[in-house]
């Protein structure tokens, strides 16, 4: 098996284990994060209604920034959009990625924006 395919399958398995425990509601939606080599994407999901409430990407928010700066800018932008939608807390879904680097920076920026994770 190719090493990159094995890494991807391991991440998907981790994400499935996380999703077995984490679920979003209308009052406390799930803040799901996906990290590619170039961009970071985040969306707020109400799993009961199966709807995406808010979504953003560093492609739109922080196109010309470095990766870590873009993660922080995306976290602040998501927090602003959540405040505008009167959402004060969310359940964090790291998508099977390690809670380090861009994922950690993003989560801390959302917390700095006044959202409880």
Beta strands, then each sheet from edge to edge (+ up, - down):
strand 1: 30-35
strand 2: 40-46
strand 3: 51-57
strand 4: 91-93
sheet 1: 3+ 2- 1+ 4+
end
